[in-house]
């Protein structure tokens, strides 16, 4: 490369200096650098992060906070959060246990679900990078497992042996994605797929509640579905479920009422769900005509032992049964689908538990936590239990229960700690003792149905898609007077309606496919909602997308997902840039800069070498003026 020849020393005017610096403009040739440089093929791979770099950064960020994660537990918010999180995790889990019990010929029962939730709580509470994310068994997991059961039933293969290999394949895919930093793709997930998935989960909750009530009209002790006993049991269960729903939602929102003091309102809202379950479970024993109604309750089994002897040894938790090599490889695509489900479900749960409005101060962890999830999936396959993963809405509800609010309901801070997640996992394990299993057996299925309604409706009340639908049909006079500062006011009605339509159709597609024989493929619909977002810039303006589809979390939360952090300047992925800089570096250091130099010579040299040219021009006058630097990186 030809160096520029400076003119003789002499004073230079500021105008001349500006002309000199503005003249140094080199076209971008970086796109052709890697393909045509003799060493381009050798160096292209170095642009990728080092294997395991994401896990390293997660551990580096979180380990300094490990002690404070325990000491910060000394806060009042931990107590109501622990109680609420335990019931929010326990009751839907055992309700899904009932669903899986019925749909898999008793292959899974209460003990399997409790053990899975306990393992998820203890492992992720004590060892994960983000302990705010609640891990357990939820609707998509139940759907996946009983759909697999229905698919492989005609194959005459052992179900637990088949699930073992599904979990093994899933573990391999989890670890591959974590160590290759593929979790970084999560940075492209915006609020659009998260809102769709949240709406889908909440609708599934309501759907499961209705299904439980439908079974109350078919008493398991009677072969005749339309007997008087079954009809009375069915209608009585509907009434109890609706009352549980009304009381649960009303008192959960009690902090919004003007009654009593702020502290009393918060206390009532904190324990509303637990007290509602206890009260309505005892309500059926109030006597009178209720004594004539038979309420279906939760089936239980022996403490700390598997719930079934079908397809496994009920005396041990080691459930693996040998299957044919053909079936091992048939399980591979199911393992891939499970990985896609967990990739989205768990990571989005973690993102939603770390939303910017929660004002979190401690770093996040995605790569390491996803690898840890793969290991728990492996253990679940060995034990013959459903693998746990991040829960929606339990994960964000857990964070919300730890928020410290002022009298105006504004967030002051969040109590970020490990105690609640870990201890609720231990409480799940303790629930497997015989006395507590007997207590669970006293909960009517109608109360579980009511709890599903509470969680589903409460989630829909906070769902962005639902709130926008309500906004669209809100009286225009109210929009102008009561909510004039709403950002949606700046939106065109056409764009808002179109975006809401996309979201509603996405949620409807997810709900619809789970009610068909193709339910096993619903994680692919989740993936499709993420891909659709890449077409939004062609449909909506940038200003509209900033309002309609903003990032899920702040940059602080996803910093270890960003390629610039995974490929730090000290990393080998920047080695290529350093080599090119050394080979093409041109430094013109003079006390003055020749205004007559033809800067195109430098451009020609850069273009002919097909490399990056970095020009560092330090101009300094004889009057010792501050140096002026122009850096042009191509």
PyMOL commands that set and color helices and strands:
alter all, ss='L'
color gray80, all
select helices_A, chain A and resi 14-23+30-36+40-47+53-71+77-103+110-126+139-155+159-179+182-188+191-215+228-252+254-256+262-270+272-283+288-292+325-352+356-358+367-383+394-401+419-430+434-440+445-461+464-472+476-481+487-490+493-513+519-539+542-548+555-561+563-566+572-584+600-609
alter helices_A, ss='H'
color red, helices_A
select strands_A, chain A and resi 135-136+389-390+403-405+411-414+585-590+614-619+628-632
alter strands_A, ss='S'
color yellow, strands_A
deselect
rebuild
show_as cartoon
